[in-house]
């Protein structure tokens, strides 16, 4: 995983590199990079727990993004024996932190590629309270195996989320919810378009025990 910076948005300068073995992970996926009101940088990393199909999210903190130290990482979204948690999308408004994350069922390894998006809130971005599922696949539709959110913005009192399906090909959709506090409600699908991108077949991996 690479953190990079560009003054012009085009010519990137590498600030730090974090390897999966530094995080005791088989692989690293979608990170979230935020700055707290106090000016502390936070990097939330999706970590594949070795030996399982489980995922967890760990956070690193630093005064400068060049200084992230994997040895200081803390687990903030541990998941469980039945649920893997990954791909956090984080939005801070006022004194409230909002998080959307992909949650994968682990009871049946053959079904672990399915996913829903669950929503959580926090006062500090470290201790999270879950409020349930706000986005799930629709039987018989392009997203029937499940969906994950890749980005969230607010627009005129609405929460607008870009949603993705992972599979043989990706498709992109838009989901909307009135207000950012999605507790007790679900984001509703409005439209989608296909992204013509093929994925190579996933290879089985061996991973060490959960942290």
Secondary structure as UniProt FT lines:
FT   STRAND          2..5
FT   STRAND          13..17
FT   HELIX           20..23
FT   STRAND          25..35
FT   TURN            37..38
FT   STRAND          41..49
FT   TURN            50..51
FT   STRAND          55..62
FT   HELIX           65..67
FT   HELIX           70..72
FT   STRAND          74..77
FT   STRAND          83..93
FT   TURN            94..95
FT   STRAND          96..105
FT   HELIX           109..111
FT   TURN            112..113
FT   STRAND          115..122
FT   STRAND          129..135
FT   TURN            139..140
FT   TURN            142..145
FT   STRAND          148..155
FT   TURN            156..157
FT   STRAND          158..165
FT   STRAND          169..179
FT   TURN            183..184
FT   STRAND          188..198
//
